[in-house]
Amino acid sequence: MQDVNQAGWITANIDAIESYLKREFDNFSITHVENRPLTHSFTVTDGKKRFMLLVPWSVLAEQNFLQRTAEDLSHEQLAAEMRLHGEGGYHWPS
């Protein structure tokens, strides 16, 4: 039963990150890949530019992640960091 509940909050955490990326990267497509057990990568692209975000699974598995996500992502200027690091990817939290 624990695994089912855990999968639910991990999905919600992934959705929260994708929502943030959609707001910050208007007209970009977003894909994500599960690189278990290490990271989850999010890629945003518009056909010309491509930016990547790498988030450790341990962060996505936090139950309280949703409560702090919106504030943390904006406060840390995650989208700006992704743009700076480009295709090489930005590891969050750094």
Backbone as XML, in Angstrom:
<?xml version="1.0"?>
<chain id="A" units="angstrom">
  <residue number="1" name="MET">
    <atom name="N" x="0.811" y="-1.195" z="0.000"/>
    <atom name="CA" x="0.000" y="0.000" z="0.000"/>
    <atom name="C" x="0.860" y="1.266" z="0.000"/>
  </residue>
  <residue number="2" name="GLN">
    <atom name="N" x="1.989" y="1.222" z="0.658"/>
    <atom name="CA" x="2.885" y="2.371" z="0.717"/>
    <atom name="C" x="3.350" y="2.782" z="-0.681"/>
  </residue>
  <residue number="3" name="ASP">
    <atom name="N" x="3.668" y="1.815" z="-1.545"/>
    <atom name="CA" x="4.147" y="2.132" z="-2.881"/>
    <atom name="C" x="3.105" y="2.877" z="-3.701"/>
  </residue>
  <residue number="4" name="VAL">
    <atom name="N" x="1.824" y="2.484" z="-3.572"/>
    <atom name="CA" x="0.750" y="3.148" z="-4.308"/>
    <atom name="C" x="0.631" y="4.594" z="-3.861"/>
  </residue>
  <residue number="5" name="ASN">
    <atom name="N" x="0.658" y="4.826" z="-2.558"/>
    <atom name="CA" x="0.577" y="6.191" z="-2.049"/>
    <atom name="C" x="1.785" y="7.004" z="-2.475"/>
  </residue>
  <residue number="6" name="GLN">
    <atom name="N" x="2.958" y="6.398" z="-2.414"/>
    <atom name="CA" x="4.172" y="7.095" z="-2.800"/>
    <atom name="C" x="4.104" y="7.485" z="-4.272"/>
  </residue>
  <residue number="7" name="ALA">
    <atom name="N" x="3.639" y="6.593" z="-5.117"/>
    <atom name="CA" x="3.528" y="6.895" z="-6.540"/>
    <atom name="C" x="2.622" y="8.093" z="-6.762"/>
  </residue>
  <residue number="8" name="GLY">
    <atom name="N" x="1.570" y="8.212" z="-5.963"/>
    <atom name="CA" x="0.642" y="9.341" z="-6.085"/>
    <atom name="C" x="1.303" y="10.669" z="-5.793"/>
  </residue>
  <residue number="9" name="TRP">
    <atom name="N" x="2.086" y="10.751" z="-4.722"/>
    <atom name="CA" x="2.688" y="12.049" z="-4.424"/>
    <atom name="C" x="3.869" y="12.336" z="-5.338"/>
  </residue>
  <residue number="10" name="ILE">
    <atom name="N" x="4.556" y="11.316" z="-5.815"/>
    <atom name="CA" x="5.623" y="11.559" z="-6.788"/>
    <atom name="C" x="5.029" y="12.118" z="-8.078"/>
  </residue>
  <residue number="11" name="THR">
    <atom name="N" x="3.923" y="11.558" z="-8.526"/>
    <atom name="CA" x="3.236" y="12.068" z="-9.715"/>
    <atom name="C" x="2.810" y="13.510" z="-9.513"/>
  </residue>
  <residue number="12" name="ALA">
    <atom name="N" x="2.282" y="13.826" z="-8.334"/>
    <atom name="CA" x="1.874" y="15.205" z="-8.035"/>
    <atom name="C" x="3.082" y="16.140" z="-8.041"/>
  </residue>
  <residue number="13" name="ASN">
    <atom name="N" x="4.215" y="15.679" z="-7.529"/>
    <atom name="CA" x="5.427" y="16.495" z="-7.519"/>
    <atom name="C" x="5.933" y="16.742" z="-8.935"/>
  </residue>
  <residue number="14" name="ILE">
    <atom name="N" x="5.878" y="15.723" z="-9.770"/>
    <atom name="CA" x="6.275" y="15.867" z="-11.175"/>
    <atom name="C" x="5.353" y="16.854" z="-11.874"/>
  </residue>
  <residue number="15" name="ASP">
    <atom name="N" x="4.058" y="16.731" z="-11.618"/>
    <atom name="CA" x="3.084" y="17.651" z="-12.213"/>
    <atom name="C" x="3.348" y="19.093" z="-11.786"/>
  </residue>
  <residue number="16" name="ALA">
    <atom name="N" x="3.746" y="19.289" z="-10.531"/>
    <atom name="CA" x="4.041" y="20.638" z="-10.036"/>
    <atom name="C" x="5.230" y="21.244" z="-10.781"/>
  </residue>
  <residue number="17" name="ILE">
    <atom name="N" x="6.254" y="20.455" z="-11.009"/>
    <atom name="CA" x="7.419" y="20.946" z="-11.748"/>
    <atom name="C" x="7.030" y="21.257" z="-13.185"/>
  </residue>
  <residue number="18" name="GLU">
    <atom name="N" x="6.261" y="20.376" z="-13.804"/>
    <atom name="CA" x="5.833" y="20.621" z="-15.185"/>
    <atom name="C" x="4.980" y="21.877" z="-15.286"/>
  </residue>
  <residue number="19" name="SER">
    <atom name="N" x="4.109" y="22.117" z="-14.320"/>
    <atom name="CA" x="3.287" y="23.330" z="-14.327"/>
    <atom name="C" x="4.156" y="24.578" z="-14.265"/>
  </residue>
  <residue number="20" name="TYR">
    <atom name="N" x="5.155" y="24.534" z="-13.409"/>
    <atom name="CA" x="6.088" y="25.654" z="-13.317"/>
    <atom name="C" x="6.790" y="25.873" z="-14.660"/>
  </residue>
  <residue number="21" name="LEU">
    <atom name="N" x="7.283" y="24.798" z="-15.260"/>
    <atom name="CA" x="7.993" y="24.920" z="-16.533"/>
    <atom name="C" x="7.090" y="25.445" z="-17.636"/>
  </residue>
  <residue number="22" name="LYS">
    <atom name="N" x="5.828" y="25.038" z="-17.649"/>
    <atom name="CA" x="4.885" y="25.530" z="-18.654"/>
    <atom name="C" x="4.689" y="27.037" z="-18.524"/>
  </residue>
  <residue number="23" name="ARG">
    <atom name="N" x="4.639" y="27.533" z="-17.286"/>
    <atom name="CA" x="4.492" y="28.978" z="-17.073"/>
    <atom name="C" x="5.748" y="29.732" z="-17.518"/>
  </residue>
  <residue number="24" name="GLU">
    <atom name="N" x="6.899" y="29.178" z="-17.240"/>
    <atom name="CA" x="8.161" y="29.859" z="-17.516"/>
    <atom name="C" x="8.638" y="29.722" z="-18.957"/>
  </residue>
  <residue number="25" name="PHE">
    <atom name="N" x="8.259" y="28.650" z="-19.622"/>
    <atom name="CA" x="8.704" y="28.390" z="-20.990"/>
    <atom name="C" x="7.475" y="28.290" z="-21.894"/>
  </residue>
  <residue number="26" name="ASP">
    <atom name="N" x="6.861" y="29.429" z="-22.123"/>
    <atom name="CA" x="5.667" y="29.504" z="-22.948"/>
    <atom name="C" x="5.998" y="29.069" z="-24.378"/>
  </residue>
  <residue number="27" name="ASN">
    <atom name="N" x="5.136" y="28.283" z="-24.971"/>
    <atom name="CA" x="5.297" y="27.773" z="-26.338"/>
    <atom name="C" x="6.432" y="26.773" z="-26.499"/>
  </residue>
  <residue number="28" name="PHE">
    <atom name="N" x="6.897" y="26.191" z="-25.413"/>
    <atom name="CA" x="7.888" y="25.122" z="-25.452"/>
    <atom name="C" x="7.174" y="23.812" z="-25.159"/>
  </residue>
  <residue number="29" name="SER">
    <atom name="N" x="7.652" y="22.732" z="-25.742"/>
    <atom name="CA" x="7.120" y="21.422" z="-25.370"/>
    <atom name="C" x="7.958" y="20.889" z="-24.214"/>
  </residue>
  <residue number="30" name="ILE">
    <atom name="N" x="7.322" y="20.100" z="-23.375"/>
    <atom name="CA" x="7.992" y="19.573" z="-22.186"/>
    <atom name="C" x="7.916" y="18.051" z="-22.204"/>
  </residue>
  <residue number="31" name="THR">
    <atom name="N" x="9.049" y="17.420" z="-22.003"/>
    <atom name="CA" x="9.089" y="15.966" z="-21.848"/>
    <atom name="C" x="9.870" y="15.651" z="-20.587"/>
  </residue>
  <residue number="32" name="HIS">
    <atom name="N" x="9.591" y="14.498" z="-20.029"/>
    <atom name="CA" x="10.378" y="14.079" z="-18.872"/>
    <atom name="C" x="10.690" y="12.595" z="-18.990"/>
  </residue>
  <residue number="33" name="VAL">
    <atom name="N" x="11.839" y="12.243" z="-18.407"/>
    <atom name="CA" x="12.318" y="10.870" z="-18.444"/>
    <atom name="C" x="12.709" y="10.463" z="-17.037"/>
  </residue>
  <residue number="34" name="GLU">
    <atom name="N" x="12.286" y="9.280" z="-16.652"/>
    <atom name="CA" x="12.647" y="8.728" z="-15.354"/>
    <atom name="C" x="13.960" y="7.972" z="-15.487"/>
  </residue>
  <residue number="35" name="ASN">
    <atom name="N" x="14.961" y="8.433" z="-14.779"/>
    <atom name="CA" x="16.268" y="7.786" z="-14.786"/>
    <atom name="C" x="16.484" y="7.138" z="-13.422"/>
  </residue>
  <residue number="36" name="ARG">
    <atom name="N" x="15.606" y="6.207" z="-13.089"/>
    <atom name="CA" x="15.658" y="5.597" z="-11.755"/>
    <atom name="C" x="16.949" y="4.853" z="-11.544"/>
  </residue>
  <residue number="37" name="PRO">
    <atom name="N" x="17.475" y="4.835" z="-10.390"/>
    <atom name="CA" x="17.001" y="5.455" z="-9.151"/>
    <atom name="C" x="17.651" y="6.803" z="-8.882"/>
  </residue>
  <residue number="38" name="LEU">
    <atom name="N" x="18.282" y="7.394" z="-9.879"/>
    <atom name="CA" x="19.062" y="8.603" z="-9.637"/>
    <atom name="C" x="18.297" y="9.903" z="-9.838"/>
  </residue>
  <residue number="39" name="THR">
    <atom name="N" x="17.841" y="10.151" z="-11.060"/>
    <atom name="CA" x="17.243" y="11.450" z="-11.373"/>
    <atom name="C" x="15.976" y="11.313" z="-12.200"/>
  </residue>
  <residue number="40" name="HIS">
    <atom name="N" x="15.319" y="12.429" z="-12.316"/>
    <atom name="CA" x="14.188" y="12.577" z="-13.224"/>
    <atom name="C" x="14.545" y="13.800" z="-14.061"/>
  </residue>
  <residue number="41" name="SER">
    <atom name="N" x="14.584" y="13.669" z="-15.367"/>
    <atom name="CA" x="14.978" y="14.800" z="-16.204"/>
    <atom name="C" x="13.771" y="15.374" z="-16.941"/>
  </residue>
  <residue number="42" name="PHE">
    <atom name="N" x="13.731" y="16.689" z="-16.974"/>
    <atom name="CA" x="12.694" y="17.439" z="-17.678"/>
    <atom name="C" x="13.394" y="18.210" z="-18.787"/>
  </residue>
  <residue number="43" name="THR">
    <atom name="N" x="12.878" y="18.106" z="-20.002"/>
    <atom name="CA" x="13.461" y="18.812" z="-21.137"/>
    <atom name="C" x="12.400" y="19.721" z="-21.742"/>
  </residue>
  <residue number="44" name="VAL">
    <atom name="N" x="12.764" y="20.978" z="-21.952"/>
    <atom name="CA" x="11.871" y="21.919" z="-22.623"/>
    <atom name="C" x="12.541" y="22.332" z="-23.926"/>
  </residue>
  <residue number="45" name="THR">
    <atom name="N" x="11.766" y="22.365" z="-24.991"/>
    <atom name="CA" x="12.323" y="22.730" z="-26.292"/>
    <atom name="C" x="11.271" y="23.426" z="-27.138"/>
  </residue>
  <residue number="46" name="ASP">
    <atom name="N" x="11.741" y="24.305" z="-28.003"/>
    <atom name="CA" x="10.847" y="24.958" z="-28.965"/>
    <atom name="C" x="11.275" y="24.651" z="-30.394"/>
  </residue>
  <residue number="47" name="GLY">
    <atom name="N" x="12.135" y="23.664" z="-30.549"/>
    <atom name="CA" x="12.641" y="23.302" z="-31.864"/>
    <atom name="C" x="13.977" y="23.957" z="-32.179"/>
  </residue>
  <residue number="48" name="LYS">
    <atom name="N" x="14.251" y="25.082" z="-31.549"/>
    <atom name="CA" x="15.516" y="25.782" z="-31.758"/>
    <atom name="C" x="16.368" y="25.744" z="-30.496"/>
  </residue>
  <residue number="49" name="LYS">
    <atom name="N" x="15.721" y="25.961" z="-29.367"/>
    <atom name="CA" x="16.420" y="25.984" z="-28.079"/>
    <atom name="C" x="15.967" y="24.797" z="-27.249"/>
  </residue>
  <residue number="50" name="ARG">
    <atom name="N" x="16.902" y="24.308" z="-26.428"/>
    <atom name="CA" x="16.603" y="23.142" z="-25.590"/>
    <atom name="C" x="17.269" y="23.344" z="-24.233"/>
  </residue>
  <residue number="51" name="PHE">
    <atom name="N" x="16.471" y="23.169" z="-23.170"/>
    <atom name="CA" x="16.978" y="23.302" z="-21.816"/>
    <atom name="C" x="16.564" y="22.071" z="-21.021"/>
  </residue>
  <residue number="52" name="MET">
    <atom name="N" x="17.433" y="21.669" z="-20.073"/>
    <atom name="CA" x="17.145" y="20.461" z="-19.305"/>
    <atom name="C" x="17.282" y="20.732" z="-17.809"/>
  </residue>
  <residue number="53" name="LEU">
    <atom name="N" x="16.403" y="20.084" z="-17.053"/>
    <atom name="CA" x="16.412" y="20.150" z="-15.598"/>
    <atom name="C" x="16.529" y="18.730" z="-15.067"/>
  </residue>
  <residue number="54" name="LEU">
    <atom name="N" x="17.456" y="18.510" z="-14.151"/>
    <atom name="CA" x="17.647" y="17.194" z="-13.533"/>
    <atom name="C" x="17.330" y="17.299" z="-12.047"/>
  </residue>
  <residue number="55" name="VAL">
    <atom name="N" x="16.384" y="16.481" z="-11.593"/>
    <atom name="CA" x="15.946" y="16.498" z="-10.197"/>
    <atom name="C" x="16.165" y="15.114" z="-9.609"/>
  </residue>
  <residue number="56" name="PRO">
    <atom name="N" x="16.826" y="15.020" z="-8.456"/>
    <atom name="CA" x="17.045" y="13.710" z="-7.835"/>
    <atom name="C" x="15.718" y="13.067" z="-7.411"/>
  </residue>
  <residue number="57" name="TRP">
    <atom name="N" x="15.667" y="11.747" z="-7.505"/>
    <atom name="CA" x="14.469" y="11.026" z="-7.068"/>
    <atom name="C" x="14.177" y="11.278" z="-5.602"/>
  </residue>
  <residue number="58" name="SER">
    <atom name="N" x="15.213" y="11.476" z="-4.805"/>
    <atom name="CA" x="14.989" y="11.721" z="-3.375"/>
    <atom name="C" x="14.178" y="12.992" z="-3.148"/>
  </residue>
  <residue number="59" name="VAL">
    <atom name="N" x="14.342" y="13.992" z="-3.999"/>
    <atom name="CA" x="13.571" y="15.225" z="-3.880"/>
    <atom name="C" x="12.121" y="14.971" z="-4.299"/>
  </residue>
  <residue number="60" name="LEU">
    <atom name="N" x="11.936" y="14.257" z="-5.401"/>
    <atom name="CA" x="10.576" y="13.976" z="-5.862"/>
    <atom name="C" x="9.800" y="13.101" z="-4.889"/>
  </residue>
  <residue number="61" name="ALA">
    <atom name="N" x="10.494" y="12.310" z="-4.097"/>
    <atom name="CA" x="9.837" y="11.406" z="-3.157"/>
    <atom name="C" x="9.434" y="12.086" z="-1.850"/>
  </residue>
  <residue number="62" name="GLU">
    <atom name="N" x="9.812" y="13.351" z="-1.667"/>
    <atom name="CA" x="9.453" y="14.059" z="-0.438"/>
    <atom name="C" x="7.955" y="14.337" z="-0.407"/>
  </residue>
  <residue number="63" name="GLN">
    <atom name="N" x="7.313" y="13.977" z="0.691"/>
    <atom name="CA" x="5.879" y="14.207" z="0.812"/>
    <atom name="C" x="5.535" y="15.679" z="0.934"/>
  </residue>
  <residue number="64" name="ASN">
    <atom name="N" x="6.413" y="16.477" z="1.521"/>
    <atom name="CA" x="6.113" y="17.900" z="1.703"/>
    <atom name="C" x="6.585" y="18.750" z="0.526"/>
  </residue>
  <residue number="65" name="PHE">
    <atom name="N" x="7.020" y="18.133" z="-0.551"/>
    <atom name="CA" x="7.547" y="18.837" z="-1.712"/>
    <atom name="C" x="6.533" y="19.829" z="-2.281"/>
  </residue>
  <residue number="66" name="LEU">
    <atom name="N" x="5.279" y="19.429" z="-2.442"/>
    <atom name="CA" x="4.269" y="20.294" z="-3.042"/>
    <atom name="C" x="4.052" y="21.568" z="-2.244"/>
  </residue>
  <residue number="67" name="GLN">
    <atom name="N" x="4.189" y="21.499" z="-0.944"/>
    <atom name="CA" x="3.960" y="22.675" z="-0.105"/>
    <atom name="C" x="5.012" y="23.745" z="-0.332"/>
  </residue>
  <residue number="68" name="ARG">
    <atom name="N" x="6.192" y="23.339" z="-0.735"/>
    <atom name="CA" x="7.262" y="24.316" z="-0.906"/>
    <atom name="C" x="7.670" y="24.531" z="-2.356"/>
  </residue>
  <residue number="69" name="THR">
    <atom name="N" x="7.129" y="23.767" z="-3.259"/>
    <atom name="CA" x="7.595" y="23.786" z="-4.643"/>
    <atom name="C" x="7.487" y="25.136" z="-5.330"/>
  </residue>
  <residue number="70" name="ALA">
    <atom name="N" x="6.306" y="25.695" z="-5.406"/>
    <atom name="CA" x="6.107" y="26.933" z="-6.159"/>
    <atom name="C" x="7.021" y="28.034" z="-5.641"/>
  </residue>
  <residue number="71" name="GLU">
    <atom name="N" x="7.112" y="28.169" z="-4.337"/>
    <atom name="CA" x="7.972" y="29.197" z="-3.768"/>
    <atom name="C" x="9.437" y="28.924" z="-4.084"/>
  </residue>
  <residue number="72" name="ASP">
    <atom name="N" x="9.877" y="27.688" z="-3.903"/>
    <atom name="CA" x="11.277" y="27.343" z="-4.138"/>
    <atom name="C" x="11.675" y="27.521" z="-5.598"/>
  </residue>
  <residue number="73" name="LEU">
    <atom name="N" x="10.847" y="27.048" z="-6.494"/>
    <atom name="CA" x="11.196" y="27.120" z="-7.914"/>
    <atom name="C" x="11.327" y="28.570" z="-8.362"/>
  </residue>
  <residue number="74" name="SER">
    <atom name="N" x="10.409" y="29.408" z="-7.941"/>
    <atom name="CA" x="10.465" y="30.822" z="-8.322"/>
    <atom name="C" x="11.584" y="31.547" z="-7.597"/>
  </residue>
  <residue number="75" name="HIS">
    <atom name="N" x="11.721" y="31.296" z="-6.312"/>
    <atom name="CA" x="12.739" y="31.968" z="-5.506"/>
    <atom name="C" x="14.144" y="31.646" z="-6.012"/>
  </residue>
  <residue number="76" name="GLU">
    <atom name="N" x="14.362" y="30.433" z="-6.385"/>
    <atom name="CA" x="15.681" y="30.018" z="-6.871"/>
    <atom name="C" x="15.897" y="30.357" z="-8.340"/>
  </residue>
  <residue number="77" name="GLN">
    <atom name="N" x="14.908" y="30.982" z="-8.955"/>
    <atom name="CA" x="14.988" y="31.361" z="-10.365"/>
    <atom name="C" x="15.421" y="30.178" z="-11.220"/>
  </residue>
  <residue number="78" name="LEU">
    <atom name="N" x="14.700" y="29.093" z="-11.035"/>
    <atom name="CA" x="15.019" y="27.842" z="-11.700"/>
    <atom name="C" x="15.064" y="27.977" z="-13.220"/>
  </residue>
  <residue number="79" name="ALA">
    <atom name="N" x="14.085" y="28.657" z="-13.796"/>
    <atom name="CA" x="14.052" y="28.814" z="-15.255"/>
    <atom name="C" x="15.284" y="29.576" z="-15.753"/>
  </residue>
  <residue number="80" name="ALA">
    <atom name="N" x="15.694" y="30.607" z="-15.015"/>
    <atom name="CA" x="16.879" y="31.371" z="-15.409"/>
    <atom name="C" x="18.133" y="30.493" z="-15.344"/>
  </residue>
  <residue number="81" name="GLU">
    <atom name="N" x="18.223" y="29.666" z="-14.308"/>
    <atom name="CA" x="19.366" y="28.761" z="-14.193"/>
    <atom name="C" x="19.380" y="27.744" z="-15.335"/>
  </residue>
  <residue number="82" name="MET">
    <atom name="N" x="18.195" y="27.250" z="-15.702"/>
    <atom name="CA" x="18.112" y="26.310" z="-16.817"/>
    <atom name="C" x="18.612" y="26.968" z="-18.100"/>
  </residue>
  <residue number="83" name="ARG">
    <atom name="N" x="18.231" y="28.217" z="-18.313"/>
    <atom name="CA" x="18.674" y="28.930" z="-19.516"/>
    <atom name="C" x="20.191" y="29.115" z="-19.513"/>
  </residue>
  <residue number="84" name="LEU">
    <atom name="N" x="20.756" y="29.398" z="-18.352"/>
    <atom name="CA" x="22.207" y="29.577" z="-18.250"/>
    <atom name="C" x="22.970" y="28.293" z="-18.545"/>
  </residue>
  <residue number="85" name="HIS">
    <atom name="N" x="22.443" y="27.167" z="-18.073"/>
    <atom name="CA" x="23.138" y="25.890" z="-18.231"/>
    <atom name="C" x="22.836" y="25.211" z="-19.567"/>
  </residue>
  <residue number="86" name="GLY">
    <atom name="N" x="21.774" y="25.637" z="-20.234"/>
    <atom name="CA" x="21.445" y="25.144" z="-21.566"/>
    <atom name="C" x="21.278" y="23.640" z="-21.655"/>
  </residue>
  <residue number="87" name="GLU">
    <atom name="N" x="21.775" y="23.083" z="-22.743"/>
    <atom name="CA" x="21.585" y="21.664" z="-23.013"/>
    <atom name="C" x="22.349" y="20.769" z="-22.052"/>
  </residue>
  <residue number="88" name="GLY">
    <atom name="N" x="23.335" y="21.324" z="-21.392"/>
    <atom name="CA" x="24.102" y="20.542" z="-20.415"/>
    <atom name="C" x="23.266" y="20.143" z="-19.226"/>
  </residue>
  <residue number="89" name="GLY">
    <atom name="N" x="22.194" y="20.857" z="-18.981"/>
    <atom name="CA" x="21.290" y="20.537" z="-17.896"/>
    <atom name="C" x="21.628" y="21.242" z="-16.599"/>
  </residue>
  <residue number="90" name="TYR">
    <atom name="N" x="20.603" y="21.547" z="-15.849"/>
    <atom name="CA" x="20.745" y="22.176" z="-14.548"/>
    <atom name="C" x="20.283" y="21.176" z="-13.492"/>
  </residue>
  <residue number="91" name="HIS">
    <atom name="N" x="21.134" y="20.922" z="-12.516"/>
    <atom name="CA" x="20.800" y="20.009" z="-11.431"/>
    <atom name="C" x="20.171" y="20.797" z="-10.289"/>
  </residue>
  <residue number="92" name="TRP">
    <atom name="N" x="18.924" y="20.463" z="-9.962"/>
    <atom name="CA" x="18.213" y="21.149" z="-8.880"/>
    <atom name="C" x="17.785" y="20.170" z="-7.829"/>
  </residue>
  <residue number="93" name="PRO">
    <atom name="N" x="17.959" y="20.438" z="-6.564"/>
    <atom name="CA" x="18.685" y="21.602" z="-6.068"/>
    <atom name="C" x="20.176" y="21.427" z="-6.277"/>
  </residue>
  <residue number="94" name="SER">
    <atom name="N" x="20.842" y="22.559" z="-6.443"/>
    <atom name="CA" x="22.280" y="22.490" z="-6.753"/>
    <atom name="C" x="23.119" y="22.326" z="-5.500"/>
  </residue>
</chain>
